[in-house]
């Protein structure tokens, strides 16, 4: 008797859930669509970009830095005369 009551209770609960879910009308939500997207814009590959002048074409040629070697150690006085 108890299993029959459990099954009938679960069946009634299932019917109540289905009835509650289907009795309410669906609400329509206003979906705002952003129309300013670029999904359909034409694609321009990087190779099709017109050639422009090289901004560094007329730059001066860099010279390597000048490295001054220190004088030999025997040329530098160890102490100053006072």
Order of alpha helices (4+ residues) and beta strands (2+ residues): alpha
